[in-house]
């Protein structure tokens, strides 16, 4: 087995391994790039069409880091030998392979897409909706089991999208999929926000509640948001005022009033979530709201409502007679 020379790389980055023996060029010719990191040999690049070769050579697919890993000695010579023995026509994407060797889910993605286009998504179960999204983040694997497990754990697609990266690692969710989840969640929030923009908010109360649920219901810690309104109750700004812990958010009436004056707001709607799921206002919520109302009245600013959002419901201070 040939020795390796390691090129200079930025601190903390995986080191590119460049074997001495002439066969190293075969790896590059196949589009495979070998690195060392954390005591492992990692292969990236054109791995998809070479996955069978990499697996047979002892590699393990790391879905989180999107690479093949080899423990022990430098696998270069083994991989070069396997590439040389590979039949012509393999190792690239032009071959469809023997139909008999196709996986059981072959063609499933096309059928799901056709169903979505023909029938819409209303009839999709939660795991099917998540599976459909995973098509665009996870290539050429059966994503149904990958979708079902997080749904079973977290409950809904919204809860999956809001889960912390550390929670999703056990489901082999990679970085590309995490970005997709964040984008879908933010797209949903912005879509819901359109319903409370550019029109008097108080005439669209259900849309306001729907937006509050989209923005807050799946947060894992308490978040205090404020809608700042003008004299016609049209939204000026929607801002997160404070972030807290799982059961507490510090809110400072002076800071709320200062921001309201800066924006020229004539009215406010307060919103915060209860990660426990129960939207019932706590005594601390009630007292904090009263302090804000007193401060607002002194400045001629009206507090229209305070919405408390849980995963399956909401509470309105005005409807409860607390304002």
C-alpha positions in Angstrom: 0.0 0.0 0.0 1.5 3.4 -1.0 2.1 6.2 1.5 0.1 9.4 1.3 1.0 13.0 1.0 -1.4 15.5 2.6 -1.8 18.9 1.0 -2.1 22.0 3.0 -5.7 22.8 3.9 -7.5 25.3 6.1 -7.5 24.5 9.8 -10.3 22.1 10.8 -11.1 21.1 7.2 -10.8 17.5 5.9 -7.4 16.8 4.3 -7.2 15.7 0.7 -5.2 12.5 0.5 -3.0 12.1 -2.6 -1.5 8.6 -2.9 1.9 8.1 -4.4 1.1 5.2 -6.6 0.2 5.9 -10.3 -3.3 4.4 -9.9 -4.4 7.5 -7.9 -5.3 9.1 -11.3 -8.0 6.5 -11.7 -9.9 7.9 -8.7 -9.9 11.4 -10.2 -10.8 10.1 -13.6 -13.9 8.5 -12.0 -14.7 11.8 -10.3 -13.9 10.4 -6.8 -12.2 12.6 -4.3 -10.6 10.9 -1.2 -10.1 12.8 2.1 -9.1 12.0 5.6 -11.0 13.3 8.6 -11.4 12.2 12.2 -9.5 9.0 11.6 -11.7 8.0 8.7 -11.2 8.0 4.9 -14.0 9.8 3.1 -14.9 9.6 -0.5 -17.0 12.4 -2.2 -17.7 13.4 -5.7 -19.2 11.1 -8.3 -20.3 8.6 -5.8 -23.9 7.8 -6.9 -23.1 5.7 -10.0 -20.2 4.1 -8.1 -22.2 3.3 -4.9 -22.2 -0.5 -5.5 -18.4 -0.5 -5.9 -17.9 1.7 -2.9 -20.2 -0.5 -0.8 -18.5 -3.7 -1.9 -15.1 -2.2 -1.0 -16.2 -1.8 2.6 -17.6 1.7 2.5 -20.5 3.0 4.6 -22.7 5.8 3.4 -22.8 8.8 5.8 -26.1 10.5 5.0 -25.5 13.4 7.3 -22.2 14.4 5.7 -23.1 13.0 2.2 -20.0 10.9 1.7 -18.7 7.3 1.8 -16.6 6.4 4.8 -13.9 3.8 5.2 -12.3 2.8 8.5 -8.7 1.5 8.8 -6.1 1.7 6.1 -6.1 4.0 3.0 -8.7 2.4 0.6 -7.2 3.9 -2.5 -5.5 0.8 -3.9 -8.6 -1.3 -3.3 -10.8 1.3 -5.1 -8.5 1.6 -8.0 -8.4 -2.2 -8.5 -12.2 -2.3 -8.3 -12.5 0.5 -10.8 -10.2 -1.3 -13.2 -12.2 -4.5 -12.9 -15.6 -2.7 -13.4 -17.3 -3.7 -16.7 -17.6 -1.0 -19.4 -20.8 1.0 -19.1 -20.9 0.9 -15.3 -19.9 3.7 -13.0 -21.9 6.4 -14.8 -25.5 7.5 -15.0 -26.2 6.3 -18.6 -27.0 2.8 -17.7 -30.4 2.0 -16.3 -29.4 -1.5 -15.2 -31.3 -4.7 -15.3 -35.0 -4.2 -14.6 -34.9 -7.3 -12.4 -32.4 -5.6 -10.1 -34.4 -2.5 -9.7 -35.5 -1.7 -6.1 -39.1 -2.4 -5.1 -39.8 1.3 -5.0 -38.7 1.9 -8.6 -41.1 4.4 -10.3 -42.7 5.3 -7.0 -41.6 8.9 -7.1 -43.2 9.4 -10.5 -46.4 7.9 -9.4 -46.6 10.2 -6.3 -45.9 13.2 -8.4 -48.6 12.2 -11.0 -51.0 11.8 -8.1 -50.2 15.2 -6.7 -50.7 16.9 -10.1 -53.9 15.0 -10.9 -55.7 15.0 -7.5 -54.0 17.7 -5.5 -52.4 17.3 -2.1 -55.6 17.4 0.1 -55.8 13.6 0.3 -52.1 13.2 1.2 -51.4 11.8 4.7 -48.8 13.8 6.7 -46.1 11.3 6.0 -46.9 11.3 2.3 -46.5 15.1 2.1 -43.2 14.9 3.9 -42.1 12.1 1.6 -42.9 14.2 -1.4 -40.8 17.0 -0.1 -37.9 14.6 0.6 -37.9 13.7 -3.1 -36.2 17.0 -3.7 -33.6 16.7 -1.0 -32.7 13.0 -0.9 -31.8 11.4 -4.3 -32.5 7.8 -5.3 -33.6 6.2 -2.1 -36.9 5.0 -0.7 -38.0 8.1 1.3 -41.2 6.6 2.7 -39.5 5.1 5.8 -37.5 8.3 6.1 -40.7 10.3 6.2 -42.7 8.0 8.5 -40.3 7.9 11.4 -40.1 11.7 12.1 -43.9 12.0 11.7 -44.3 9.2 14.3 -41.9 11.0 16.6 -43.0 14.6 16.2 -46.6 14.3 15.1 -47.0 16.7 12.1 -45.0 18.0 9.2 -44.9 21.4 11.0 -43.4 19.9 14.1 -40.8 18.1 11.9 -39.9 21.4 10.2 -39.5 23.1 13.6 -37.4 20.4 15.2 -33.8 21.2 16.2 -31.0 19.8 14.0 -29.8 17.7 17.0 -33.2 16.0 17.2 -33.3 15.2 13.5 -29.8 13.7 13.4 -31.2 10.4 14.7 -33.3 10.2 11.5 -30.3 10.7 9.3 -31.6 14.1 8.1 -28.7 15.8 6.2 -27.9 19.5 5.9 -29.6 19.8 2.5 -32.8 18.5 3.9 -32.5 20.8 7.0 -32.3 23.7 4.6 -35.4 22.5 2.8 -37.3 22.2 6.0 -36.4 25.7 7.1 -37.3 27.1 3.7 -40.7 25.4 3.7 -41.5 26.6 7.2 -40.5 30.2 6.3 -42.5 30.1 3.1 -45.6 29.0 5.1 -45.1 31.8 7.5 -44.8 34.4 4.8 -47.8 33.0 3.0 -49.9 33.3 6.2 -48.5 36.8 6.8 -50.0 38.0 3.5 -53.5 37.7 5.0 -52.7 40.3 7.7 -50.9 42.8 5.6 -52.2 45.9 3.9 -55.7 45.5 5.3 -57.3 46.4 8.6 -56.2 43.5 10.9 -59.2 43.5 13.1 -61.5 42.7 10.2 -59.5 39.5 9.5 -59.4 38.0 12.9 -59.4 34.3 11.8 -56.6 35.1 9.3 -54.7 36.7 12.2 -55.2 33.6 14.3 -54.0 31.4 11.4 -50.9 33.5 11.0 -50.2 33.4 14.7 -50.4 29.6 14.7 -48.1 29.4 11.6 -45.5 31.7 13.2 -45.6 30.4 16.8 -47.4 27.1 17.3 -44.3 24.9 16.7 -41.7 27.0 18.5 -39.9 25.0 21.1 -39.3 28.0 23.4 -41.5 31.0 24.2 -41.4 33.8 21.7 -43.1 37.2 22.2 -44.2 38.9 19.0 -45.9 42.2 18.5 -48.0 43.5 15.6 -47.6 47.3 15.4 -50.7 48.9 13.7 -51.4 52.4 12.4 -54.6 54.5 13.1 -56.5 52.4 10.5 -55.3 49.2 12.2 -53.2 48.3 9.2 -50.0 46.5 9.9 -46.9 48.6 10.2 -44.5 45.9 11.4 -44.5 42.4 12.8 -41.5 41.9 15.2 -40.2 39.4 17.6 -39.7 41.4 20.8 -38.2 38.7 23.0 -37.2 35.0 23.0 -37.3 33.0 26.2 -37.1 29.6 27.6 -39.5 26.7 27.4 -41.9 28.3 29.9 -40.9 31.9 30.3 -40.2 35.1 28.2 -39.1 38.3 29.8 -41.0 41.2 28.4 -40.2 44.8 29.3 -43.1 47.3 28.8 -40.7 50.2 28.5 -39.0 48.5 25.5 -42.3 47.7 23.9 -43.5 51.4 24.2 -40.1 52.7 22.9 -40.4 50.6 19.8 -44.1 51.5 19.3 -43.2 55.2 19.4 -40.3 54.7 17.0 -42.6 53.1 14.5 -45.4 55.6 15.0 -47.8 52.8 16.0 -51.3 53.7 17.2 -52.2 50.2 18.4 -50.7 46.9 19.3 -51.6 43.2 19.1 -49.5 41.0 21.4 -48.8 37.4 20.6 -46.8 34.7 22.4 -46.7 30.9 22.4 -46.9 28.2 25.1 -44.6 25.3 24.0 -46.4 23.1 26.6 -49.4 23.2 24.2 -51.9 24.7 26.6 -52.9 28.2 25.5 -54.5 29.1 28.8 -53.0 32.5 30.0 -50.9 32.2 33.2 -51.1 34.7 36.0 -47.7 36.0 34.8 -49.2 36.5 31.3 -52.1 38.4 32.7 -50.0 40.7 34.9 -47.5 41.4 32.1 -50.3 42.3 29.7 -51.8 44.7 32.3 -48.5 46.4 32.7 -48.2 46.9 28.9 -51.8 48.2 28.7 -51.1 50.7 31.5 -48.0 51.9 29.7 -49.7 52.1 26.4 -52.7 54.1 27.7 -50.4 56.7 29.1 -49.1 57.3 25.6 -52.4 57.1 23.8 -51.7 53.7 22.3 -54.3 51.0 22.3 -53.7 47.3 22.9 -56.4 45.4 20.9 -55.6 41.9 22.0 -53.1 39.4 23.3 -53.2 36.0 21.7 -51.6 33.0 23.4 -50.9 30.2 21.0 -50.7 26.5 21.8 -50.1 23.6 19.4 -53.9 22.8 19.1 -55.6 26.0 20.0 -55.4 29.7 21.1 -56.6 32.0 23.8 -57.7 35.6 23.2 -57.4 38.0 26.1 -60.2 40.2 24.7 -62.5 37.2 24.2 -61.8 36.0 27.8 -62.6 39.5 29.2 -59.0 40.1 30.3 -58.7 43.3 28.3 
